[in-house]
Amino acid sequence: MPKNFMFATCTVLLILAACGRPPKEANRDDAAPGQTTAPVESSRGKLVIHMADDMAFSPERAVINAGDTVVWIQDGALPHTTSDGPGLAAVPDNSLLAEGAAPWDSGLLDSGESFTLVFDAPGEYTYLCTIHEAAGMVGHITVR
């Protein structure tokens, strides 16, 4: 077979193989970040959410139990926040607190820093990075 044909065939096969890969599973512990659209459930009462320079929380959606701890870890070079409460969001739908829940604001987190919060109130939470809300850095937690 000619070399050009082999090269073209291999290239097509590699592209097809890459397209057929399932999405990365979102992390439940301190593993490297991965995106998913399906909610991730906490494991062992703890959920780790990563923040990086891709302007996303990873995982973006999570389901936890009342009393579980969430730890946001800032992995990127750009500073981020994790914040939820009245008046923090430019778009009101980007901030939702469950009834009876206290607002929070981590303040600026630099690379390597983290913020920890225990979720006691069941319900829906939509939170954001106050710096990168316009870039779509919004997350959602359901507490059962």
C-alpha positions in Angstrom: 0.0 0.0 0.0 1.2 3.5 -0.7 2.4 5.5 2.4 -0.1 8.3 1.8 -3.0 5.8 1.9 -1.7 4.3 5.2 -1.3 7.7 6.7 -4.8 8.9 5.7 -6.3 5.6 7.0 -4.5 5.9 10.3 -5.6 9.5 10.7 -9.2 8.7 10.0 -9.2 5.9 12.5 -7.6 8.0 15.2 -10.2 10.7 14.7 -13.1 8.2 14.8 -11.6 6.6 18.0 -11.4 10.0 19.6 -15.0 10.9 18.7 -16.3 7.7 20.2 -14.8 8.2 23.6 -17.2 8.6 26.5 -17.0 11.8 28.4 -14.6 11.9 31.4 -16.3 11.1 34.7 -16.4 14.0 37.1 -14.2 13.7 40.2 -15.4 12.7 43.6 -12.1 13.1 45.4 -8.8 15.0 44.9 -8.2 13.5 41.4 -7.6 15.7 38.4 -10.7 17.7 37.2 -13.0 16.3 34.6 -16.2 17.7 33.2 -19.6 16.0 33.0 -23.2 17.2 32.6 -24.7 14.5 34.8 -24.8 15.3 38.6 -22.0 13.7 40.6 -22.9 12.2 44.0 -20.7 12.8 47.0 -18.7 9.9 48.3 -18.0 9.3 52.0 -19.7 12.5 53.0 -17.3 14.7 51.1 -17.3 16.2 47.6 -14.3 18.0 46.1 -15.0 20.6 43.4 -12.1 21.9 41.3 -11.7 25.4 40.0 -9.3 26.0 37.1 -8.6 28.4 34.3 -11.3 26.9 32.1 -13.8 29.0 34.0 -15.8 26.1 35.2 -16.5 24.2 38.4 -15.7 20.6 38.1 -18.0 18.9 38.6 -20.5 21.6 37.6 -23.5 19.7 39.1 -23.5 17.6 42.3 -25.9 15.7 44.6 -25.0 15.4 48.2 -26.6 14.5 51.5 -27.4 17.0 54.3 -24.4 17.2 56.5 -21.9 16.5 53.7 -18.8 18.6 53.3 -17.9 20.3 50.0 -14.3 21.4 49.4 -13.6 23.8 46.5 -9.9 23.6 45.4 -8.4 26.3 43.3 -6.2 24.6 40.7 -5.7 27.4 38.2 -3.4 30.4 37.9 -6.4 32.8 37.8 -8.1 33.6 41.2 -11.6 32.4 41.7 -14.4 32.5 44.3 -17.2 30.2 45.4 -20.1 32.4 46.4 -23.9 32.2 46.9 -26.2 34.7 48.4 -28.5 37.7 47.7 -27.0 40.4 45.6 -23.8 38.5 44.6 -24.9 37.5 41.1 -25.3 39.8 38.1 -27.9 37.3 36.8 -30.3 36.5 39.6 -30.7 32.8 38.4 -27.0 32.3 39.0 -27.5 32.5 42.8 -30.0 30.3 44.6 -29.9 29.3 48.2 -32.0 26.6 49.8 -34.5 27.8 52.3 -32.8 28.3 55.7 -29.3 28.2 54.3 -26.7 30.9 55.1 -25.0 32.7 52.2 -21.3 32.2 51.7 -18.4 33.9 50.0 -15.0 32.3 49.9 -13.2 35.6 49.0 -10.5 35.4 46.4 -8.8 32.0 46.2 -5.4 31.9 44.7 -3.7 28.8 43.2 -3.5 26.0 45.8 -6.0 27.5 48.2 -9.3 25.9 49.2 -12.6 26.7 50.8 -14.7 24.2 52.8 -18.4 24.3 53.6 -20.8 21.9 55.3 -24.3 21.8 53.8 -26.9 21.2 56.5 -30.1 22.6 54.8 -31.7 20.4 52.1 -32.6 22.0 48.8 -31.2 23.5 45.7 -28.1 25.7 45.5 -26.8 27.6 42.5 -23.5 29.3 43.2 -20.9 31.2 41.2 -17.5 32.6 40.9 -18.1 36.4 41.3 -15.2 37.2 39.1 -16.1 34.9 36.2 -19.9 34.7 36.3 -20.1 36.4 32.9 -17.8 33.6 31.5 -20.4 31.0 32.8 -18.6 29.9 35.9 -21.7 28.7 37.7 -22.3 25.5 39.7 -25.3 23.6 41.1 -25.6 21.5 44.2 -28.7 19.5 45.3 -28.8 18.6 49.0 -31.1 15.7 49.9 
